[in-house]
Amino acid sequence: MADLEELTRMIRDALPGAEVEVVDQGGGDHLWARVVAPQFDGETRIAQHRMVYAAVKQRLDDGTIHALALSTAAPEDR
């Protein structure tokens, strides 16, 4: 089961200044995250998602997270 606070912290550490919300969508390993970060400015949606996946890679690799749906945006794009 994923620790939502840990995942939030991992994303915030990788993307300082980000607004992060992580929600368990069932089973403890199917998650949804909303991330609004200044680092996303000018980046494609795919690049934004890659940044978030890189932040939680350890938990994806160890199986703690089975599925992670994302909603990402730069602050001026929300």
Rosetta silent file (secondary structure, phi, psi, omega in degrees, C-alpha in Angstrom):
SEQUENCE: MADLEELTRMIRDALPGAEVEVVDQGGGDHLWARVVAPQFDGETRIAQHRMVYAAVKQRLDDGTIHALALSTAAPEDR
SCORE:     score description
SCORE:     0.000 S_00000001
   1 L     0.000  132.716 -178.215    0.000    0.000    0.000 S_00000001
   2 L   -75.206  140.542  174.029    1.345    3.389   -1.003 S_00000001
   3 L   -90.076  105.518 -174.192    2.029    6.026    1.633 S_00000001
   4 H   -61.830  -36.212  178.280    0.331    9.078    0.109 S_00000001
   5 H   -66.166  -40.246  178.278    2.256   11.527    2.287 S_00000001
   6 H   -63.036  -44.690 -179.451    5.568    9.963    1.222 S_00000001
   7 H   -64.490  -40.781  176.202    4.626   10.188   -2.453 S_00000001
   8 H   -59.388  -45.097  179.439    3.529   13.802   -2.042 S_00000001
   9 H   -63.535  -42.059  179.654    6.854   14.575   -0.384 S_00000001
  10 H   -60.280  -42.672  179.939    8.815   12.780   -3.138 S_00000001
  11 H   -68.614  -44.082  179.225    7.099   14.857   -5.817 S_00000001
  12 H   -64.342  -35.590  177.952    7.536   18.124   -3.895 S_00000001
  13 H   -65.620  -38.662 -179.207   11.223   17.346   -3.313 S_00000001
  14 H   -77.761  -27.874 -177.089   11.750   16.775   -7.044 S_00000001
  15 L  -128.788   75.603 -177.377    9.616   19.762   -8.064 S_00000001
  16 L   -55.099  136.531 -179.803   10.098   22.522   -5.464 S_00000001
  17 L    88.205   -0.783 -178.402    7.143   24.877   -5.254 S_00000001
  18 L   -74.070  146.082  167.957    4.716   22.329   -6.701 S_00000001
  19 E   -93.766  124.795 -173.568    1.134   21.996   -5.535 S_00000001
  20 E  -130.767  133.419  172.300    0.563   18.254   -5.134 S_00000001
  21 E  -132.189  126.431  178.144   -2.511   16.174   -4.370 S_00000001
  22 E  -121.258  130.308 -176.306   -2.321   12.358   -4.357 S_00000001
  23 E  -126.418  134.922  174.098   -5.475   10.235   -4.078 S_00000001
  24 E   -79.778  120.450 -179.764   -5.850    6.465   -3.638 S_00000001
  25 E   -95.949    5.271  176.421   -8.288    5.257   -6.288 S_00000001
  26 E   137.319  134.715  175.543   -8.545    1.777   -4.842 S_00000001
  27 L    78.898   -5.962  178.553   -6.470   -1.050   -3.495 S_00000001
  28 L    82.235   -7.674 -179.969   -3.708    1.199   -2.236 S_00000001
  29 L  -127.467    2.251  173.741   -1.670    0.878   -5.434 S_00000001
  30 E  -110.255  110.547 -170.692   -3.888    2.618   -8.011 S_00000001
  31 E  -122.998  159.529  172.101   -3.354    6.331   -7.550 S_00000001
  32 E  -129.016  137.677  178.064   -4.242    9.666   -9.099 S_00000001
  33 E  -132.814  138.787  171.268   -2.118   12.775   -8.660 S_00000001
  34 E  -109.383  124.386 -178.511   -2.679   16.420   -9.520 S_00000001
  35 E  -131.589  122.363  174.402    0.573   18.346   -9.824 S_00000001
  36 E  -116.868  116.349 -173.182    0.883   22.047  -10.638 S_00000001
  37 L  -139.457  140.573  178.085    4.540   23.041  -10.853 S_00000001
  38 H   -63.422  -25.108  178.958    6.511   26.001  -12.178 S_00000001
  39 H   -65.766  -16.514 -178.955    8.981   23.526  -13.718 S_00000001
  40 H   -82.022  -10.636 -177.948    6.234   22.524  -16.179 S_00000001
  41 L   -56.320  123.182  178.351    6.199   25.963  -17.837 S_00000001
  42 L    80.587   -1.682 -179.001    6.829   25.491  -21.557 S_00000001
  43 L   -94.115  149.416  174.792    6.983   21.693  -21.258 S_00000001
  44 L   -70.130  162.397  177.538    4.766   19.256  -23.134 S_00000001
  45 H   -58.973  -39.966  179.246    2.269   17.173  -21.181 S_00000001
  46 H   -62.490  -43.637  178.806    4.456   14.106  -21.808 S_00000001
  47 H   -63.653  -39.592  177.793    7.511   15.883  -20.386 S_00000001
  48 H   -60.868  -46.347 -179.632    5.490   16.976  -17.350 S_00000001
  49 H   -64.209  -39.344  178.057    4.365   13.404  -16.707 S_00000001
  50 H   -60.888  -38.160  178.572    7.910   12.107  -17.108 S_00000001
  51 H   -62.917  -41.182  179.561    9.085   14.533  -14.417 S_00000001
  52 H   -69.227  -45.387  178.764    6.467   13.218  -11.992 S_00000001
  53 H   -59.787  -38.538  177.901    7.179    9.574  -12.847 S_00000001
  54 H   -62.542  -35.977 -178.902   10.899   10.219  -12.291 S_00000001
  55 H   -65.949  -32.539 -176.892   10.104   11.620   -8.845 S_00000001
  56 L  -111.802   17.414 -176.586    8.298    8.434   -7.758 S_00000001
  57 H   -51.250  -42.191 -179.004   10.348    5.958   -9.822 S_00000001
  58 H   -57.245  -42.008 -178.388   11.494    4.054   -6.749 S_00000001
  59 H   -76.648  -27.749  172.846    7.879    3.291   -5.765 S_00000001
  60 H   -69.970  -44.563 -178.001    6.931    2.345   -9.324 S_00000001
  61 H   -65.977  -36.577 -177.663    9.940    0.026   -9.572 S_00000001
  62 L   -86.894    1.056  175.877    9.331   -1.697   -6.233 S_00000001
  63 L    85.827    0.263  177.592    5.646   -2.279   -7.042 S_00000001
  64 L   -60.426  -39.088  175.744    4.245   -0.004   -4.346 S_00000001
  65 L  -107.778  122.485  176.593    2.496    1.896   -7.150 S_00000001
  66 L   -92.658  -40.116 -179.237    0.852   -0.254   -9.804 S_00000001
  67 E  -142.020  137.108  179.404   -0.914    2.554  -11.680 S_00000001
  68 E  -134.467  108.057  174.661   -0.545    6.327  -11.490 S_00000001
  69 E   -88.932  141.512 -175.248   -2.935    8.599  -13.371 S_00000001
  70 E  -126.813  146.354  167.077   -1.785   12.198  -13.644 S_00000001
  71 E  -127.200  113.947 -175.596   -3.234   15.647  -14.131 S_00000001
  72 E  -126.352  153.729  177.751   -0.408   18.145  -14.587 S_00000001
  73 E  -165.446  155.036  168.421   -0.133   21.833  -15.424 S_00000001
  74 L   -80.327  154.972 -176.931    2.089   24.866  -15.086 S_00000001
  75 H   -53.312  -39.581 -177.824    0.674   27.470  -12.652 S_00000001
  76 H   -78.042   -8.168 -178.701   -0.398   29.839  -15.442 S_00000001
  77 H   -98.741   -2.709 -174.488   -2.139   27.000  -17.329 S_00000001
  78 L   -68.160    0.000    0.000   -4.565   25.847  -14.659 S_00000001
